[in-house]
Structures are given as structure tokens and as C-alpha cells.
Amino acid sequence: MDIDFLFQLLNESGVSGNEVSVLNLCREKVAGKCEISNDRIGNLYAKINSNESAIATRILIEAHIDEIGFQVTYIDNDGYVYIRPCGGIDGATLIGSFVEIQCRYGSLTGVVGRKPVHLMKGDEKNKLPDCDSVWIDTGLDANTIKKKVRIGDYVSFNPNAHLLGEMRVTSKAIDNRVGAFILTQIIDKLSTIYNKQITFAFTTQEELGCKGGAVVACGEPYDYVICIDAAFSSDVPDISPRVVGDIRLGEGAVVYRNGDVDRNFVEQILSVAQNHNLKIQLSANYAASGGTNTRNMQLTGTGNITATIGYPVRYMHTPVSMADLRDIDTIVNLIIRILEEL
């Protein structure tokens, strides 16, 4: 597994709507192995067997590449920068976070601040912060800030990827930069496949309403579609397996059995996993149903044969999400086997 490239992907800024730099990393990674193209919303396509005239099966493997973050909405006369969320942000993680403003002259580092707790009154102390009650402080004066930063500039959490122990990786952007990483690893390891056309789609703006996935869904027809995304784990306090399933880091790929997927295709996937001794966890999580790009893929035209495969994640939509390298490796091997046997 190319850990260095995984960390490079996780540390790169690619807030939903501003994914160019991370898309370029993936483009460079798979160049020479696939036919590369883009569409107008910025989705990156890497296609194998693109020129084959007698293709028996067309398969799409998709993962969104964007991360949660912010956009600049206002700069006051003291140089404080105000923001709005891009995607669902856990407000409890905002205060004291280091962030990067992606501006016209590179990037600026700042810290998210608010009024000290000592000066708060009544319910103000117990209120969960949101973007309306915080600001970014870069330490620079207003004139300098206004020369560098414009309304609409994107803001990401600072690069912070770390390996905890031997197998656990924690970082911003794990949802769903790990999914994009999985696509690159499949391409690296996939042997020659005949009579199948395989398209890998690195999609944009999932966190803003599954936009990139909707554009992919309106494009070429596919016989099978597999979407890769983060899956809620239940191996932490206060998360019930009755809600998300008994999903644990290090216990393998999460295969969904909900309304977004084709049940016969799912059974094929489970059979492949069993035949190759690959660890599988099952989930019928209602939060994932309709909440990933699989929904758009399923509803295209007269409908597609779809599946969703996830990797367990703790602390989703925070700067310190956590995933397990063993689950990532399992998904890579599982999808390679699926592609070989479909």
C-alpha cells in the first residue's frame, strides 16, 4: 500500500467545490495506466479498455474526492475572516482548529476563534458553536488580509494526517479521500482484464448535494456501478449498533444492504468475499440510504445495478476522523476480485 500517497491525498486541500489540486494528484498517479478525461463539473474519469470495440461488460467504480470545509463570506475592518460551511461540519470541532485559506497568492494559515468562555453568559456557555459565532484570525491586519483574501475563497482544515499505532490513520478529509485512494490502488494492482471496460470516477461536490455523482449518472451507461464511501463505525462509546450495525475498524469492508443497492449484485459481492476469505461487515444504515452518490447512480435512466462498499470511520466530518489500513486493503482486494469475476 502506498502510504506516502495516501498521506499526500489526505493533506491536500480539496474542499467541496474546489477540488482541482487533489484531482491533479490523482490524475498524475494514474496517468499512463488509463485514458483520462474530465467533465464540466470537474469529475475525473480514468478508463481501462476505452478503445475496445467488443466490450461485454461496462463497470463503473466511483468515489467522491471532496472534503468538508468552508468559504469566506465577510472580512471585517479588524481583519477577522467570517465563513460559511461547505458540507456538514461538527461545530464542536471548530474552536481552536487551524485552517488554511486558499487565496489568490497561495494559502494563509489561521485559527478559528470565538469569545473566551470566561466572558460568556447564561446559555451562551453551553451553546454548540457554529459558523455564525466564530471567525478566522490570521494574525494579519485588515489591509493585508483584504489584499490577499476574497469573498468566496475556500478554507480547509490544516494538513494533519498521522498514523496511530501500526494500522490506524487519522486525518481531515478521510471522508472520502480514502475512497479516492482506493481507486488509485485498484488501478495500480489490477491485472489485464479483457472484454470489460472499467471506468474509475473521482467525483466532485458530494458534500454539497451529490452533484458530481449526478453528472456521472447522466453520462455513459454501465452494467454495474460500485460506489465507495466512508461508513459509520459503532466501536466507540454512545453509538448504537442497532442504528448503524456492528461496524468496527479493522474488521473489513462494509457492504450495504439498503434501498440504494441491487440485492442480487450484493449477493454476488458477498459470494466473492467468501470465496477469497475477505472480511465483510453488513450494514443497513438508514443515514447512508439516499445520502451517497449511489442514489443518483441507481436512478439513472431505467435504473442501474448498484452497490455501495464502505470503510469504517470514527469521528466522521471532523478534522480527526480515523480509518484502518486493513479495511482499505480489504476493499482494494475485494473490488479487484469482483472486477475479475463479474
C-alpha positions as CSV (number, residue, x, y, z in Angstrom):
1,M,0.0,0.0,0.0
2,D,1.3,3.4,-1.0
3,I,1.1,5.1,2.4
4,D,3.0,8.2,1.2
5,F,0.4,8.9,-1.5
6,L,-2.4,8.3,1.0
7,F,-1.0,10.9,3.3
8,Q,-0.4,13.3,0.3
9,L,-4.1,12.9,-0.7
10,L,-5.3,13.5,2.9
11,N,-3.1,16.5,3.5
12,E,-4.1,18.2,0.2
13,S,-6.8,20.9,0.3
14,G,-9.9,19.9,-1.7
15,V,-13.0,21.5,-0.2
16,S,-16.2,20.7,-2.0
17,G,-16.4,23.0,-5.0
18,N,-12.6,23.5,-5.0
19,E,-11.1,20.1,-5.7
20,V,-8.6,20.9,-8.5
21,S,-5.4,20.3,-6.7
22,V,-6.4,16.9,-5.3
23,L,-7.8,15.9,-8.7
24,N,-4.5,16.8,-10.2
25,L,-2.7,14.5,-7.7
26,C,-4.9,11.6,-8.8
27,R,-4.5,12.4,-12.5
28,E,-0.7,12.2,-12.1
29,K,-1.0,9.0,-10.1
30,V,-2.9,7.1,-12.8
31,A,-1.5,8.8,-15.9
32,G,-0.2,6.2,-18.4
33,K,-2.4,3.4,-17.0
34,C,-5.8,4.7,-18.1
35,E,-7.4,7.0,-20.6
36,I,-8.0,10.2,-18.7
37,S,-10.8,12.7,-19.2
38,N,-12.9,15.4,-17.3
39,D,-16.4,16.7,-17.5
40,R,-17.6,20.2,-16.9
41,I,-18.2,19.8,-13.2
42,G,-14.7,18.6,-12.8
43,N,-15.1,14.9,-12.3
44,L,-12.0,12.9,-13.3
45,Y,-12.5,9.7,-15.3
46,A,-9.8,7.0,-15.6
47,K,-10.9,4.4,-18.1
48,I,-9.4,0.9,-18.9
49,N,-10.1,-0.7,-22.3
50,S,-11.6,2.6,-23.6
51,N,-10.9,1.7,-27.2
52,E,-12.1,-1.9,-27.1
53,S,-14.8,-2.4,-29.8
54,A,-16.3,-5.6,-28.4
55,I,-16.9,-4.9,-24.8
56,A,-19.1,-7.4,-23.0
57,T,-19.4,-5.6,-19.6
58,R,-19.1,-2.0,-18.6
59,I,-18.4,-1.3,-14.9
60,L,-18.1,2.0,-13.0
61,I,-16.2,2.3,-9.7
62,E,-16.9,5.7,-8.1
63,A,-15.6,7.7,-5.1
64,H,-16.1,11.3,-4.3
65,I,-12.9,13.3,-3.8
66,D,-14.1,16.4,-2.0
67,E,-13.8,17.2,1.7
68,I,-15.9,19.3,4.1
69,G,-14.6,22.9,4.7
70,F,-15.7,26.5,4.4
71,Q,-16.0,29.5,2.2
72,V,-15.2,33.1,3.1
73,T,-18.3,35.3,3.5
74,Y,-17.0,38.5,5.0
75,I,-13.9,40.3,6.2
76,D,-14.3,43.0,8.9
77,N,-12.3,46.1,9.5
78,D,-10.1,44.4,12.0
79,G,-9.1,41.7,9.6
80,Y,-11.3,38.9,11.0
81,V,-12.5,36.5,8.4
82,Y,-16.0,35.0,8.6
83,I,-17.1,31.8,7.0
84,R,-19.9,29.5,5.9
85,P,-19.8,25.7,5.9
86,C,-19.3,23.6,2.8
87,G,-20.8,20.3,3.9
88,G,-21.9,19.2,7.3
89,I,-19.4,20.5,9.9
90,D,-19.4,19.2,13.5
91,G,-19.5,22.6,15.4
92,A,-17.8,21.0,18.4
93,T,-14.6,20.7,16.5
94,L,-14.3,24.3,15.3
95,I,-12.9,26.3,18.2
96,G,-9.1,26.3,18.1
97,S,-8.8,24.5,14.8
98,F,-6.0,25.5,12.5
99,V,-7.2,26.2,9.0
100,E,-5.8,27.2,5.6
101,I,-7.4,29.9,3.4
102,Q,-6.9,29.1,-0.2
103,C,-6.4,32.6,-1.7
104,R,-5.0,34.1,-4.9
105,Y,-1.4,34.2,-3.6
106,G,-1.2,30.7,-2.2
107,S,-2.6,30.0,1.2
108,L,-2.9,31.7,4.6
109,T,-2.9,29.9,7.9
110,G,-5.3,31.0,10.6
111,V,-7.0,29.8,13.7
112,V,-10.8,29.6,14.4
113,G,-11.7,31.7,17.4
114,R,-14.6,33.0,19.5
115,K,-15.3,34.9,22.7
116,P,-13.5,33.3,25.8
117,V,-15.7,31.1,27.9
118,H,-15.0,33.4,30.9
119,L,-16.9,36.2,29.2
120,M,-19.9,34.2,28.2
121,K,-23.2,34.5,30.0
122,G,-26.1,32.1,30.6
123,D,-26.9,29.6,27.9
124,E,-24.1,31.1,25.8
125,K,-21.6,28.8,27.6
126,N,-23.5,25.7,26.7
127,K,-24.3,26.5,23.1
128,L,-22.6,24.5,20.4
129,P,-20.6,26.9,18.2
130,D,-21.5,27.2,14.6
131,C,-20.0,29.2,11.7
132,D,-22.1,32.3,12.6
133,S,-20.5,32.6,16.1
134,V,-16.8,32.1,15.1
135,W,-14.2,33.8,12.9
136,I,-10.7,33.1,11.5
137,D,-7.8,35.0,12.9
138,T,-4.7,35.1,10.7
139,G,-2.7,37.5,12.9
140,L,-2.6,39.9,10.0
141,D,-4.0,43.4,9.7
142,A,-7.1,44.2,7.7
143,N,-5.4,45.8,4.8
144,T,-3.1,42.8,4.3
145,I,-5.9,40.4,4.6
146,K,-8.1,42.2,2.1
147,K,-5.3,42.3,-0.5
148,K,-4.9,38.5,-0.3
149,V,-8.3,37.1,0.6
150,R,-11.6,37.5,-1.4
151,I,-15.2,36.6,-0.7
152,G,-15.7,33.0,-1.8
153,D,-12.2,31.8,-1.1
154,Y,-12.2,28.3,0.2
155,V,-11.0,27.3,3.6
156,S,-9.8,23.8,4.7
157,F,-8.6,22.3,7.9
158,N,-4.8,22.3,8.2
159,P,-2.9,19.2,7.0
160,N,-2.8,16.7,9.9
161,A,-2.5,13.1,8.7
162,H,-0.9,10.8,11.3
163,L,-0.5,7.1,11.7
164,L,-1.6,6.0,15.2
165,G,-0.1,2.6,16.1
166,E,0.6,0.5,13.1
167,M,-2.8,0.4,11.4
168,R,-4.9,3.4,12.3
169,V,-4.7,6.6,10.2
170,T,-6.3,9.8,11.5
171,S,-6.7,13.0,9.4
172,K,-9.0,15.6,8.0
173,A,-10.6,14.6,4.6
174,I,-10.7,10.8,5.3
175,D,-14.3,11.1,4.0
176,N,-13.8,10.4,1.2
177,R,-10.2,10.9,0.2
178,V,-9.6,7.3,1.4
179,G,-12.2,6.2,-1.3
180,A,-10.2,8.1,-4.0
181,F,-7.0,6.5,-2.7
182,I,-8.7,3.1,-3.1
183,L,-9.4,3.8,-6.7
184,T,-5.7,4.6,-7.4
185,Q,-4.6,1.4,-5.6
186,I,-7.0,-0.8,-7.6
187,I,-5.7,0.7,-10.9
188,D,-2.1,0.0,-9.7
189,K,-2.8,-3.6,-8.9
190,L,-5.4,-4.6,-11.5
191,S,-4.1,-7.1,-14.0
192,T,-5.1,-7.2,-17.6
193,I,-8.9,-7.7,-18.0
194,Y,-10.4,-8.5,-21.4
195,N,-14.0,-7.9,-22.6
196,K,-14.6,-5.4,-19.8
197,Q,-14.5,-1.7,-19.8
198,I,-13.8,-0.3,-16.3
199,T,-14.3,3.4,-15.6
200,F,-13.0,4.9,-12.3
201,A,-14.7,8.2,-11.5
202,F,-13.2,10.6,-8.9
203,T,-16.3,12.8,-8.3
204,T,-16.7,16.4,-7.0
205,Q,-19.1,18.2,-4.7
206,E,-20.6,15.2,-3.0
207,E,-20.7,17.1,0.3
208,L,-22.8,19.8,-1.4
209,G,-25.6,17.5,-2.6
210,C,-24.0,14.7,-4.5
211,K,-23.6,17.0,-7.6
212,G,-20.6,15.3,-9.3
213,G,-22.3,11.9,-8.9
214,A,-25.4,13.2,-10.6
215,V,-23.4,14.3,-13.6
216,V,-21.7,10.9,-13.8
217,A,-25.0,9.2,-13.6
218,C,-26.3,11.2,-16.6
219,G,-23.3,10.2,-18.7
220,E,-22.4,6.8,-20.2
221,P,-24.4,3.7,-19.4
222,Y,-22.9,1.0,-17.2
223,D,-23.8,-2.6,-16.5
224,Y,-22.6,-2.4,-12.9
225,V,-21.9,0.5,-10.5
226,I,-19.9,0.3,-7.3
227,C,-19.7,3.5,-5.1
228,I,-17.1,3.7,-2.3
229,D,-17.6,5.9,0.7
230,A,-17.0,6.3,4.4
231,A,-19.1,4.1,6.7
232,F,-20.1,5.0,10.3
233,S,-18.4,2.7,12.9
234,S,-20.1,1.7,16.1
235,D,-17.0,0.7,18.0
236,V,-16.9,3.9,20.1
237,P,-19.0,5.0,23.1
238,D,-22.6,6.2,22.6
239,I,-23.0,4.9,19.0
240,S,-25.5,2.0,18.9
241,P,-25.0,-0.9,16.6
242,R,-28.8,-1.0,16.5
243,V,-28.6,2.1,14.3
244,V,-25.6,1.7,12.1
245,G,-24.8,-2.0,12.5
246,D,-22.0,-3.7,14.3
247,I,-19.3,-1.9,12.3
248,R,-15.7,-2.0,13.6
249,L,-12.4,-0.6,12.4
250,G,-10.1,-3.4,11.2
251,E,-12.9,-5.9,10.6
252,G,-13.2,-5.5,6.9
253,A,-15.2,-3.8,4.1
254,V,-18.8,-2.6,4.9
255,V,-21.3,-3.9,2.3
256,Y,-24.6,-2.1,2.4
257,R,-28.0,-3.8,2.1
258,N,-30.4,-0.9,1.8
259,G,-32.7,0.6,-0.7
260,D,-29.9,2.1,-2.8
261,V,-28.4,-1.2,-4.0
262,D,-29.3,-4.2,-6.1
263,R,-29.8,-7.1,-3.8
264,N,-28.7,-9.7,-6.4
265,F,-25.5,-7.8,-7.0
266,V,-24.8,-7.6,-3.3
267,E,-25.2,-11.3,-3.0
268,Q,-22.6,-11.7,-5.8
269,I,-20.2,-9.5,-3.9
270,L,-20.7,-11.4,-0.6
271,S,-20.0,-14.6,-2.5
272,V,-16.8,-13.2,-4.0
273,A,-15.7,-12.1,-0.5
274,Q,-16.4,-15.5,1.0
275,N,-14.6,-17.4,-1.8
276,H,-11.5,-15.3,-1.2
277,N,-11.6,-15.2,2.6
278,L,-12.1,-11.4,2.7
279,K,-13.6,-9.8,5.8
280,I,-17.1,-8.3,5.3
281,Q,-19.4,-6.3,7.6
282,L,-23.0,-5.7,6.7
283,S,-24.9,-2.5,7.3
284,A,-28.5,-1.4,6.5
285,N,-27.7,2.1,7.9
286,Y,-30.6,4.5,7.1
287,A,-28.3,7.5,7.1
288,A,-26.4,6.1,4.1
289,S,-29.6,5.3,2.2
290,G,-30.1,8.2,-0.2
291,G,-27.1,10.1,1.3
292,T,-24.4,8.9,-1.1
293,N,-23.7,9.1,-4.8
294,T,-25.2,5.6,-5.1
295,R,-28.7,7.0,-5.2
296,N,-28.1,9.1,-8.3
297,M,-26.4,6.1,-10.0
298,Q,-29.4,3.9,-9.1
299,L,-32.0,6.3,-10.5
300,T,-30.3,6.9,-13.9
301,G,-32.5,6.2,-17.0
302,T,-34.3,2.9,-16.3
303,G,-32.1,2.2,-13.3
304,N,-28.6,0.8,-12.7
305,I,-27.3,-2.3,-10.9
306,T,-25.6,-0.6,-7.9
307,A,-23.7,-1.5,-4.8
308,T,-22.1,0.6,-2.0
309,I,-19.0,-0.5,-0.3
310,G,-17.7,1.4,2.7
311,Y,-14.7,1.6,5.0
312,P,-15.4,2.1,8.8
313,V,-14.7,5.6,10.0
314,R,-14.7,7.1,13.5
315,Y,-15.3,10.8,14.2
316,M,-16.8,11.5,10.7
317,H,-16.9,15.1,9.5
318,T,-14.3,16.3,11.9
319,P,-10.5,17.1,11.4
320,V,-9.6,13.9,13.3
321,S,-11.5,11.1,11.5
322,M,-10.0,7.7,11.8
323,A,-9.8,4.7,9.5
324,D,-7.9,1.4,9.4
325,L,-5.3,0.4,6.8
326,R,-6.5,-3.2,6.9
327,D,-10.0,-2.2,5.8
328,I,-8.6,-0.2,2.9
329,D,-6.6,-3.2,1.8
330,T,-9.6,-5.5,2.0
331,I,-11.7,-3.2,-0.2
332,V,-8.9,-3.0,-2.8
333,N,-8.6,-6.7,-3.0
334,L,-12.4,-7.3,-2.9
335,I,-13.1,-4.9,-5.8
336,I,-10.3,-6.4,-7.9
337,R,-11.8,-9.9,-7.4
338,I,-15.3,-8.5,-8.3
339,L,-13.9,-7.0,-11.5
340,E,-12.3,-10.3,-12.4
341,E,-15.3,-12.4,-11.8
342,L,-18.3,-10.3,-13.0
